[in-house]
Amino acid sequence: MKVVELSGGVGGARLARGLAALDRVDLTVVVNVGDDAENHGLHISPDLDTVAYTLARMEGPLGWGRADDTFHFNEELARFGLDNRFQLGDRDLALKMFRTRRMAEGASLSEVTGEVARAFGLETSLLPATNDRVRTRVEIEEGWVSFQEYFVDRRHQDSVIGLEYQGADIAAPAPGVLEAIEDADIVLIGPSNPPLSIQPIVAIEEIRTALTEHPKVLAVSPLVGGKALKGPADRVMASLGYPPGTRGVVSAYRGMVDLLIVDTRDAGDIGEIDGVMVETADTLMPDEEASIRLAKELMGR
């Protein structure tokens, strides 16, 4: 079975880990690049790295970064008065340096991502949504800020007034993205933050069109009991005017998905909502076994 997953960071990465473990599943993961940034001259791709590390079973204890990493480099930045709020682990730094060097030599982001996947021994096809520059910008009370300033520097505590995905209107899908979606037996939208992780992908018109035309698109809600387990998904959706809980997720994905899977704790929402069927499963993925269990269940829907 050919499967495409659209993924942001931790939740999408954990689902990808489960899917990749299944026999007879040919998996392609298309990853958000709206979080990408430049930090100390390095090209940072947080979601791509989170997915790669998770598939390689190297992710940190919180789901991002490298396991057993140290932060001597990051600590030394403070000695010279440099901003070290963005945590760059010493092992993680090597990947960032490799990506930056290869892109300076003329390699595209998708080419470098393929090289990273091969270096980690991954069999899964890992693709950035685009090789073009797309950056998520966040409007808060003080004005517009970069995604990383909102999420890392300000610890995503601000009320989000608006979002924009700079460059998405002229961005082209990375090579292989449209072909993977069109050839897929099923397209999954992982349990990632809809406005911050998935909408930067589908803001690229050709990708959104491919989803709307695909006969089987299934999304997994990132909410459990109407709330985000990690991150600000529920708060961001509320401040942007989405309905609460499951209805908000349906609204965010309207026109793109046929079936939404919500956690069993949201079983009161099952049925049809605004033309989208809603069913339940245990969507919590604290370990690889749980990821595989959920992946198997999704393949049976």
C-alpha positions, 0 to 999 in steps of 0.5 A: 500500500502506498501511503503519504503522510503530511507531517509537522513535528512530534505528533506527525513524526511518531505516526510516521514511525508507526507507519514505517514499521508496517509490512507492505507499506510504502511510506512517503512523509511530506514535511512542513518547512514553514518553521525553517529559519536561519540561526547563527548562519545555519539553516534550521529545519526543525520538523524535517529533523524531528521526523528524521530523528524519530524514524531513526529512533534517535529523537530526544526525550521530549520528541525533538532534538537528538537523544543523549545530546549535550549542549556545550556549544549552546552554553558557550554562545552566552560567553560571547554575548550571543543569543542561545535561546534556540537550543542547538545540541552538539550532535544536532549541530552536525546535521545543521552544519551539513545541511548548510554546507550542502545548500551553499554548494547548490544542493536543494533542500530535498536533495540534502534531506535525501542525503540525511535520510540515507546517512541515518539508514532510513528506507522511508522517503522523506520530502520537504513540502517545497524547496522554495522559501516558505516562512510562517509569520505570526501576528501577535498584539505587538505586530508580526514576528517570525515563527521561531520568535513566537514559538521559541523566544516567546514560548508560544504564550501570545494570543495569535491574531493572524498567520501568513505563510510567506512565499507559499503563494509562489512556491512549487512542491518539491520534486516527488511530492505531487507524484507521491500524493497522486499515486498514494492509496491513502493520504494521512494528515498526521496529528500536527498543529493544523494552523502552524504545521499543516496549513503551511504545507497546503498553502502551496496551491498545487499540494492543496489541489492534489489533496482535494482531488484525492479519493481517500484523505484521512486526518488524525486530530492533534487534540485529546479531550478537546485540548492539545497534549503539547504545544498551543494547537487548541489556543491558536485555533481558538484565537484565530476563530475556529470552533472549539475541539473537533469542530475546529479541526474539521473546519481547518481541514474542510474540503481536504479530508474525508475522515477525521480520527479523534481520540476515544476521549472525544467519542461524543463527537463521532458522526458527520460534522460539516460533511466530514465523517468522524471516528475514534481511536486511541491516538496517544503515542507515548512509545513505538508500540503505540505508534504501530498500533495506531498505524495499523488501525488507520490502515484498516479504515 
